[in-house]
Amino acid sequence: MRPVLVGILLLFTISFANAQSYSVIDGKAIKMYQEGEELTLSRQYDAAIAKYQEAIKREGSFLEAYIKLAQLQITQGKLEDAEKTAIAGKSRLGGKNSTKQHRADIGWVFINLYLKEGKFQEAFDEFAATEPLFDTSFRQSRYYQEMKDQMEFLDTQLGNFKPIEKEKLPEPLNEFQLQYFPVLTADGEQILFTKRDGTGNNDKEDIFMAFVSPEGNWSKPQSIAQTINSPYNEGTCSVTADGNILIYTSCDAPDSEGSCDLYIAYKVNGMWQRPRNMGKNVNSRSWDSQPSLSADGRILFFSSNRKGGFGGNDIWYSIMQNDATWSEAKNLGDIVNTPKDEISPFMFFNNEILFFSSNGHPGFGGMDIQLSKVVDGEFTKPENLGFPINDQLDQVALFITAQKDYAYFTELTTSEKENDRSLLYRFKFPNEISLGENLTVTEGKVLNSKTGEPIDATLSLVSLTNDSTLYKFKADGKTGEFTMLYPDQAISGLYVEKKGFLPKIYNVERDKIKNVKDLKVELVPVAAGEEFVFENVFFEFDQYDLKSESISSLRRLVKFLNENPNVNILVTGHTDNVGGASYNQNLSLQRAKSVQEYLMSNGFHEGRVMVEGKGDNEPMVPNSNAQNQALNRRITIKVL
């Protein structure tokens, strides 16, 4: 039973507990009513309903019985019956024994009924009409204050509804009795979801997946892997943008820390490896579930009802450390979490917007999807996504594609004649809800330039403005394939690195590597005479002082030299053809020396870092236009 409905019952039980008289004087009707109250307190609701109906049948003007009966019908979800009862009770308010309290109680029933029916304007209007009837003691109750808060929320929402058109995902998806919690890879070409054949004890949960063809057709869903699905329950998963790291929930497994735990699995050379429990830093003896990995797999958000939170279920997080272990989970704090429930976190691909479901923040009823942004490292006050994304029912999960075009969700259908079904749906995500900068997806392969063999290199996308790593992915060791995300940052660099190879450095904007489907990255094995362009080293015009945006590349050159202690390098400066040859020669040498001085300040001997200036003598491309001239203004690194 929902806590809010229990609250309604308790409210009216208290409301009449000290009543000295009723709206009727028939002793038998009053006895039936009192028996109904006792049955209600012991939660024998069907029997209580029968008693209230008998009381009304015997005495048609018994207002208290109408109110109690309507309440119980709302509790049981019999909203049509509740509305008929409430209307019948309202029609009796003109009787001689009707009081202000009766009118307030009938109004309160209608307010709650309209909210459960999703008739928000009617609920708002009924509250406005009924509120003056509430007495002082009731206005001091928690029930009144929560309702008043909800009405204030509705006042901001009415008239601002966002039109959406729900679309059921086509066959062969939705072929099971129950499928829920959909997630997709960043390219939108793979969907994963939890599958269950029914609600019986023998109907277990598994993770299933399907792929979409270039024509937009989905493949037949299949089990994700034998190494993942087991005789126990596996479900509610999250996957990195490239589809190579999976975190999921498994319940009651032999190695679990509690009832449900989080497990992690890695795809290596195209195959899912055996998963492992994420351990005591992440899991607890309580319920731990509903994971959401950041796009690059470095931050994990999940829901847990463990001790140390603010309410029932809270959002917690853990960070992957440099040694690939996970930090001790921490509570996300009271900006997001409330004394009630927060579940189903989803961190959007830009790592800046967290979606989650809550019944503790202002909403339409039940669990609503909320949005909180990360600003200066802190989460902002959550915002409700509004109607009809949220409504009077529970919205427990939402997944939005990296392209920001569609939101995927689950819709539960119930029927007295048929078994429950949960199906996968999607809708076009409203443009007026800002998701920050646009994201593009680049796919390609990392190969050995000498042999053509694939390399499991690390790819890091870095903001050159502040040297912060935006995303970090790894190429598949079997195929060399990778997927990268690119936000519309003003200036960013891509660093492709593997020990034993020269790094490959891109300037994302200048090299135009966004939204490329077949980017070929060739890494050169470390060997004497090999050379690479040292991208993203910047100087002011006609100056040789290093700009702050150069720090990302400089730190990676330090890392390269530390990994290759026997390597000495030659740093060469180049210019375009603007200016005299002698001047350009000196400028290019001074710029190379600036790089040398940085390396020496980081502990490298001058003998490991030789320098020279080539001026405009060795252009990469003809100095025929401004774009080519920019390419020729460069630093190169050569292995000696």
C-alpha positions in Angstrom: 0.0 0.0 0.0 1.3 3.5 -0.8 2.3 5.6 2.2 0.1 8.5 1.0 -3.0 6.3 1.0 -2.2 5.0 4.5 -2.0 8.7 5.5 -5.5 9.4 4.1 -6.9 6.5 6.2 -5.1 7.6 9.3 -6.2 11.2 8.8 -9.9 10.4 8.8 -9.6 7.8 11.5 -8.2 10.6 13.7 -10.8 13.1 12.3 -13.7 11.1 13.8 -12.0 9.5 16.7 -13.4 11.9 19.2 -16.7 12.6 17.5 -19.6 12.9 20.1 -22.3 12.5 17.5 -23.0 11.3 13.9 -25.1 12.7 11.1 -27.6 10.0 11.8 -29.2 8.6 15.0 -30.0 5.0 13.9 -28.2 2.8 16.4 -27.9 -0.2 14.1 -26.4 1.9 11.2 -23.9 3.5 13.7 -22.9 0.0 14.9 -22.2 -1.2 11.4 -20.1 1.9 10.8 -18.1 1.3 14.0 -17.5 -2.3 13.0 -16.3 -1.0 9.6 -13.8 1.3 11.4 -12.4 -1.7 13.4 -12.0 -3.7 10.3 -10.3 -0.8 8.6 -7.8 -0.5 11.4 -7.0 -4.2 11.1 -6.7 -3.7 7.3 -9.6 -6.1 6.4 -10.7 -3.6 3.8 -13.2 -5.8 1.8 -15.1 -6.6 5.0 -14.9 -2.9 6.1 -16.4 -1.8 2.7 -19.2 -4.2 3.1 -20.0 -2.8 6.6 -20.0 0.8 5.4 -22.2 -0.1 2.4 -24.7 -1.8 4.9 -24.7 1.3 7.0 -25.5 3.5 4.0 -28.1 1.1 2.8 -29.8 1.3 6.2 -29.4 5.1 6.6 -28.9 6.9 3.3 -27.9 10.2 4.9 -25.0 8.7 6.9 -22.2 11.1 5.7 -19.4 9.6 7.8 -20.0 6.2 6.1 -19.9 7.7 2.6 -16.5 9.3 3.5 -15.0 6.2 4.9 -16.3 4.0 2.0 -14.9 6.4 -0.6 -11.5 6.4 1.2 -11.2 2.7 1.2 -12.3 2.5 -2.5 -9.5 5.0 -3.3 -7.1 2.9 -1.3 -8.0 -0.2 -3.3 -7.7 1.6 -6.6 -11.5 1.4 -7.3 -11.6 5.0 -8.5 -14.9 4.8 -10.4 -16.6 3.3 -7.3 -15.0 5.9 -5.1 -16.3 8.7 -7.3 -19.9 7.4 -7.3 -19.7 7.1 -3.5 -18.3 10.6 -3.1 -20.9 12.1 -5.4 -23.7 10.3 -3.5 -22.2 11.6 -0.2 -21.9 15.2 -1.5 -25.6 15.1 -2.5 -26.5 14.5 1.2 -24.6 17.6 2.4 -27.9 19.6 2.4 -29.3 17.5 5.3 -30.1 19.1 8.6 -27.3 17.3 10.4 -24.6 18.3 7.9 -21.8 20.3 9.3 -18.8 22.4 8.1 -16.6 19.4 9.0 -18.6 17.1 6.7 -18.2 19.5 3.8 -14.4 19.7 4.5 -14.1 15.9 4.7 -16.1 15.3 1.5 -13.9 18.0 -0.2 -10.8 16.2 1.0 -12.0 13.0 -0.5 -12.6 14.6 -3.9 -9.1 16.3 -3.8 -7.4 12.9 -3.3 -9.7 11.2 -5.8 -9.0 13.8 -8.5 -5.3 13.4 -7.9 -5.4 9.7 -8.3 -7.4 10.1 -11.5 -4.9 12.5 -12.9 -7.5 15.3 -13.0 -5.1 18.0 -11.7 -7.1 21.1 -12.6 -10.1 19.6 -10.8 -8.0 18.7 -7.7 -6.5 22.3 -7.6 -10.0 23.9 -7.9 -11.4 21.6 -5.2 -8.6 22.4 -2.8 -9.1 26.1 -3.4 -12.8 25.7 -2.6 -12.4 23.4 0.4 -9.4 24.9 2.1 -11.3 27.7 4.0 -13.3 24.9 5.7 -10.3 23.2 7.3 -10.0 23.8 11.1 -6.8 25.0 12.8 -5.8 21.6 14.1 -5.9 20.1 10.6 -3.9 22.9 9.1 -1.1 22.0 11.5 -1.0 18.4 10.4 1.6 16.9 8.0 -1.2 15.7 5.7 -2.4 19.2 5.1 1.0 20.7 4.6 2.0 18.0 2.1 -1.2 18.6 0.1 -0.7 22.4 0.2 2.8 21.9 -1.1 1.5 19.7 -3.9 -1.1 22.3 -4.8 1.6 25.0 -4.9 3.5 22.8 -7.3 0.5 22.2 -9.5 -0.1 25.9 -9.6 3.3 26.2 -11.4 2.5 23.3 -13.8 -1.1 23.8 -14.9 -1.1 25.2 -18.4 2.6 24.3 -19.0 2.1 20.7 -20.1 4.5 19.3 -22.7 2.9 17.3 -25.5 4.5 13.9 -26.1 3.5 11.0 -28.3 4.4 7.6 -26.8 5.5 4.9 -29.2 5.6 1.2 -28.3 8.9 -0.4 -29.5 8.2 -2.6 -32.5 8.5 -6.4 -32.8 10.4 -8.5 -32.2 10.9 -6.4 -29.0 8.2 -6.6 -26.4 7.7 -10.3 -27.0 8.0 -11.2 -23.3 5.4 -10.9 -20.5 7.6 -8.4 -18.7 10.5 -6.3 -20.0 11.7 -3.2 -18.3 14.6 -0.8 -17.5 15.8 -0.3 -21.0 19.3 1.2 -21.6 21.2 1.9 -24.9 24.7 2.3 -26.0 25.8 5.8 -27.1 25.4 5.0 -30.8 21.8 3.9 -30.2 22.6 0.6 -32.0 22.2 -1.8 -29.0 19.4 -2.0 -26.4 19.7 -3.9 -23.1 16.8 -4.6 -20.8 15.6 -6.8 -18.0 13.3 -9.7 -19.1 11.0 -11.8 -17.0 8.3 -14.2 -18.1 5.9 -13.6 -15.2 5.5 -12.8 -11.6 5.7 -16.3 -10.1 8.5 -17.6 -7.9 9.9 -19.6 -10.8 9.9 -16.7 -13.2 13.5 -15.4 -12.9 15.0 -12.1 -14.3 17.7 -12.1 -17.0 19.4 -9.4 -19.0 18.5 -9.5 -22.7 19.8 -7.4 -25.7 19.0 -6.6 -29.3 20.6 -4.7 -32.1 19.2 -2.3 -34.6 20.0 -2.5 -38.3 20.8 0.5 -40.5 17.2 0.3 -41.8 16.0 0.7 -38.2 14.8 -2.9 -37.6 15.5 -4.6 -34.3 17.0 -8.0 -34.1 15.3 -10.8 -32.0 16.2 -10.3 -28.3 18.7 -12.8 -26.9 20.4 -13.4 -23.6 23.4 -11.1 -23.1 25.8 -13.9 -22.3 26.0 -17.2 -20.4 28.6 -15.7 -18.2 26.2 -13.0 -17.1 22.8 -14.7 -16.7 22.7 -17.4 -14.1 20.1 -19.5 -12.1 19.8 -16.4 -9.9 18.1 -13.1 -10.8 20.0 -10.6 -13.0 18.6 -7.3 -14.2 18.4 -3.5 -13.9 21.7 -2.9 -15.7 23.8 0.0 -16.9 26.4 0.0 -19.7 29.1 2.4 -20.7 28.7 4.4 -23.9 30.8 2.0 -25.8 29.1 -1.1 -24.4 32.2 -2.6 -22.9 31.5 -2.3 -19.1 28.3 -3.6 -17.6 27.1 -3.2 -14.1 23.9 -5.0 -13.1 21.9 -6.1 -10.1 21.8 -9.8 -8.9 19.8 -10.9 -5.9 20.5 -13.7 -3.5 23.6 -15.0 -5.2 26.0 -17.1 -3.0 28.6 -14.3 -2.9 26.2 -11.4 -2.2 26.8 -9.0 0.6 23.0 -8.5 1.1 19.6 -9.1 -0.5 20.6 -7.5 -3.9 24.1 -6.5 -4.9 25.8 -4.8 -7.8 28.1 -6.8 -10.1 30.5 -5.7 -12.8 31.6 -7.4 -16.0 34.0 -6.3 -18.7 33.9 -7.1 -22.4 37.3 -8.2 -23.6 38.0 -9.1 -27.2 34.3 -9.1 -27.9 33.4 -11.5 -25.1 31.8 -10.8 -21.7 34.2 -12.0 -18.9 32.9 -13.6 -15.8 31.3 -10.9 -13.6 32.4 -10.2 -10.0 30.7 -8.7 -7.0 31.7 -5.1 -6.6 32.6 -5.7 -3.0 31.9 -4.0 0.3 33.0 -0.5 -0.8 29.9 -0.5 -3.1 27.5 -3.1 -1.7 26.0 -3.4 1.8 23.9 -5.9 3.7 20.9 -3.9 2.5 19.2 -3.6 -0.9 21.6 -2.2 -3.5 20.3 -1.9 -7.1 19.4 0.2 -10.1 22.9 1.2 -11.2 23.8 4.0 -13.6 27.3 4.3 -14.9 28.7 7.5 -16.3 29.3 7.3 -20.0 33.0 6.4 -19.6 32.4 4.1 -16.6 34.3 6.2 -14.0 31.4 7.1 -11.7 28.6 4.8 -10.5 25.3 6.0 -9.2 22.8 3.5 -7.6 19.9 3.3 -5.2 20.1 1.7 -1.7 18.2 1.6 1.5 21.3 1.1 3.6 21.9 2.9 6.9 23.3 6.5 6.8 20.8 7.8 4.3 18.0 10.4 4.6 15.0 8.2 4.1 13.9 4.9 2.6 15.8 4.6 -0.6 18.6 7.1 -1.4 20.9 7.7 -4.4 24.5 6.8 -3.6 27.7 7.0 -5.7 31.2 5.4 -6.0 34.2 6.5 -8.1 36.6 4.2 -10.0 40.1 4.9 -8.7 43.4 4.9 -10.6 44.0 1.3 -9.6 40.6 0.3 -11.1 39.1 -0.3 -7.6 35.9 1.5 -6.5 35.9 4.0 -3.7 33.7 3.6 -0.7 30.1 4.6 -1.6 28.8 7.9 -0.4 25.4 9.4 -0.1 24.6 12.0 -2.8 23.3 14.4 -0.2 20.1 16.1 0.9 19.8 18.2 -2.2 18.8 15.1 -4.2 17.7 12.7 -1.4 14.7 13.2 0.9 13.1 11.4 3.9 11.1 9.5 1.3 12.3 7.4 -1.7 14.8 8.2 -4.5 15.4 5.5 -7.0 16.5 4.7 -10.6 19.3 7.2 -11.2 20.4 7.9 -14.8 23.4 10.1 -15.4 23.1 11.5 -18.9 26.0 11.0 -21.3 27.5 14.5 -20.8 28.1 13.6 -17.1 26.3 16.9 -16.1 22.6 15.9 -15.7 21.2 13.3 -13.3 17.7 12.0 -13.7 16.1 10.0 -10.9 12.6 9.0 -9.6 11.3 10.3 -6.3 8.2 10.7 -4.2 9.9 13.1 -1.9 10.2 16.1 -4.2 7.1 18.1 -5.4 5.2 16.1 -8.0 2.0 14.9 -9.4 1.6 11.8 -7.2 3.6 8.6 -6.7 7.1 8.5 -8.1 8.0 11.4 -10.5 11.1 11.8 -12.7 13.3 14.6 -11.5 16.3 16.3 -13.0 19.3 17.7 -11.2 22.3 19.5 -12.9 25.9 19.5 -11.8 27.1 23.0 -11.5 30.6 23.7 -10.1 30.7 20.1 -8.8 27.5 20.4 -6.9 24.0 19.1 -7.7 21.3 21.7 -8.1 17.8 21.6 -6.6 15.8 18.9 -8.6 13.3 20.0 -11.2 10.2 17.9 -12.1 10.0 17.0 -15.8 6.4 18.0 -15.8 3.2 16.5 -17.3 2.7 14.2 -19.2 6.2 12.7 -18.7 5.1 12.5 -15.1 1.5 11.9 -14.1 -0.5 10.4 -11.2 1.1 7.0 -11.6 4.6 5.9 -10.8 7.4 6.8 -13.2 10.3 4.8 -12.1 13.0 5.0 -14.9 13.9 7.1 -17.9 16.8 6.6 -20.4 17.6 9.4 -22.9 19.8 8.7 -25.9 23.1 10.5 -26.4 21.7 12.3 -29.4 18.9 13.7 -27.1 16.2 12.6 -29.6 14.3 9.9 -27.7 13.6 8.9 -24.1 13.0 5.3 -23.4 10.8 4.0 -20.6 8.6 1.1 -19.4 4.8 1.2 -19.1 3.0 -1.3 -16.9 -0.5 -2.4 -17.9 -2.8 -4.1 -15.4 -6.1 -5.8 -15.9 -8.4 -7.9 -13.7 -8.9 -10.4 -16.6 -5.3 -10.6 -17.8 -1.8 -10.9 -16.3 0.2 -7.8 -15.8 2.4 -6.7 -18.7 5.3 -4.3 -18.9 6.3 -3.0 -22.3 9.1 -0.9 -23.7 8.1 2.6 -25.1 9.8 5.7 -26.3 8.9 9.3 -27.0 10.7 12.3 -28.6 12.3 14.2 -25.8 11.0 17.8 -25.5 13.4 20.4 -26.8 12.4 22.8 -24.1 14.0 20.6 -21.4 17.7 21.6 -21.8 20.2 18.7 -21.7 23.2 20.9 -22.2 25.7 20.8 -25.1 25.0 18.5 -28.0 26.9 15.3 -28.1 28.3 13.5 -31.2 29.6 10.0 -31.5 32.8 9.0 -33.3 33.6 5.3 -34.0 36.8 3.8 -35.4 39.7 1.5 -34.8 43.1 1.7 -33.3 45.7 -0.3 -35.2 49.5 -1.0 -35.2 50.8 1.1 -38.0 53.5 -1.5 -38.8 51.4 -4.7 -38.7 47.8 -3.6 -38.9 47.0 -5.5 -35.7 44.4 -4.1 -33.3 45.5 -2.3 -30.2 43.6 -2.0 -26.9 44.7 1.6 -26.5 43.2 4.1 -24.1 41.4 7.1 -25.6 41.0 10.2 -23.4 39.0 13.2 -24.4 40.3 16.2 -22.5 39.1 19.8 -22.1 42.2 21.8 -23.0 40.8 24.8 -21.1 41.2 23.2 -17.7 42.9 19.9 -18.4 39.9 17.9 -17.1 39.2 14.5 -18.6 35.7 14.5 -20.1 35.7 10.9 -21.2 38.1 7.9 -21.1 37.4 4.8 -23.2 39.4 1.7 -24.3 39.6 0.2 -27.7 38.7 -3.5 -28.1 41.8 -5.7 -28.0 40.4 -8.1 -30.6 39.1 -5.7 -33.2 40.6 -2.3 -32.2 37.2 -0.8 -32.3 36.2 2.1 -30.1 33.3 4.5 -29.5 33.9 8.1 -28.3 31.6 10.9 -27.2 32.3 14.5 -28.0 30.5 17.4 -26.3 30.6 20.8 -28.0 33.4 22.1 -25.9 35.2 25.2 -27.1 38.5 23.4 -27.3 39.3 19.7 -26.6 41.9 17.2 -27.4 41.9 13.4 -28.0 44.8 11.4 -26.7 45.3 7.8 -27.9 47.9 6.0 -25.8 49.3 2.6 -25.3 52.6 1.7 -23.6 55.2 0.8 -26.1 53.8 3.1 -28.8 54.1 6.8 -29.6 51.0 8.7 -28.5 48.6 10.0 -31.2 47.2 13.4 -30.4 44.3 15.2 -32.0 42.9 18.6 -31.8 39.2 17.6 -32.0 37.9 20.8 -33.7 40.8 21.4 -36.1 41.2 17.8 -37.1 37.4 17.4 -37.6 37.0 14.1 -35.9 33.5 14.6 -34.5 30.7 12.4 -35.8 33.0 10.1 -37.8 32.0 6.5 -38.3 35.4 5.0 -39.4 38.2 7.0 -37.8 41.4 5.0 -38.3 44.0 5.6 -35.6 47.5 4.2 -36.3 49.9 4.0 -33.4 53.6 3.8 -34.2 55.8 1.4 -32.0 58.5 3.2 -30.0 61.7 3.0 -32.1 64.6 5.3 -32.9 63.9 7.7 -35.7 60.1 7.6 -35.2 58.3 10.9 -34.9 54.9 12.4 -34.1 53.3 15.8 -34.1 52.9 17.2 -30.6 49.4 18.6 -31.0 47.7 21.0 -28.6 50.8 23.0 -27.6 49.8 26.6 -27.9 51.7 29.9 -27.9 50.5 33.5 -28.2 51.0 35.0 -31.6 54.7 35.8 -32.2 55.5 34.6 -28.7 57.2 31.5 -27.2 55.6 31.3 -23.8 53.4 28.2 -23.3 49.7 28.9 -23.0 47.8 27.2 -20.2 45.8 25.1 -22.8 49.1 23.3 -23.5 49.2 21.5 -20.1 47.3 18.4 -21.2 49.8 17.5 -23.9 52.8 18.4 -21.8 51.7 16.1 -19.0 51.2 13.3 -21.4 54.7 13.8 -22.8 55.9 13.5 -19.2 54.0 10.3 -18.9 55.4 8.9 -22.1 59.0 9.6 -21.0 58.4 8.0 -17.6 57.0 4.9 -19.3 60.0 4.7 -21.6 63.0 5.5 -19.4 65.5 4.6 -22.1 64.1 6.9 -24.7 65.7 10.3 -25.5 63.8 12.7 -27.6 64.3 15.6 -30.0 61.9 18.5 -29.7 61.6 20.4 -33.0 59.8 23.7 -33.5 58.3 24.7 -36.8 56.6 27.9 -38.1 54.7 29.0 -41.1 56.2 31.2 -43.8 55.0 34.5 -42.3 58.1 36.6 -41.4 61.7 36.4 -42.2 63.6 33.1 -42.3 66.1 34.1 -39.6 63.3 35.3 -37.3 61.2 32.2 -37.8 64.3 30.0 -37.1 64.8 31.7 -33.7 61.1 31.7 -32.8 60.8 28.0 -33.6 63.9 27.2 -31.5 62.6 29.3 -28.5 59.3 27.4 -28.6 61.1 24.1 -28.6 63.1 25.3 -25.6 59.9 26.2 -23.8 58.8 22.5 -24.0 62.3 21.4 -22.9 62.2 23.7 -19.9 58.8 22.3 -18.8 60.2 18.7 -19.0 63.3 19.7 -17.1 61.1 21.3 -14.4 59.4 17.8 -14.1 62.8 16.1 -13.3 64.1 15.1 -16.7 67.8 15.7 -17.5 68.6 18.1 -20.3 70.4 15.3 -22.0 67.1 13.4 -22.6 65.5 16.3 -24.2 67.3 17.8 -27.2 65.9 20.8 -29.1 66.1 22.4 -32.5 64.3 25.0 -34.6 63.4 24.4 -38.2 61.6 27.7 -38.9 59.6 27.4 -42.1 62.0 25.0 -43.8 59.9 21.8 -43.4 56.2 22.6 -43.9 53.8 19.7 -43.6 51.5 21.2 -46.3 51.9 24.2 -48.7 51.5 27.5 -46.9 48.8 28.4 -49.4 46.0 29.4 -46.9 45.4 30.2 -43.2 44.4 26.6 -42.4 47.6 25.1 -43.9 49.7 27.7 -42.1 48.1 26.7 -38.8 49.1 23.1 -39.5 52.7 24.1 -40.2 53.0 26.0 -36.9 53.8 22.9 -34.8 56.0 21.0 -32.4 57.2 17.5 -33.3 58.8 14.9 -31.1 61.4 12.4 -32.5 62.7 9.4 -30.7 66.6 9.4 -30.8 
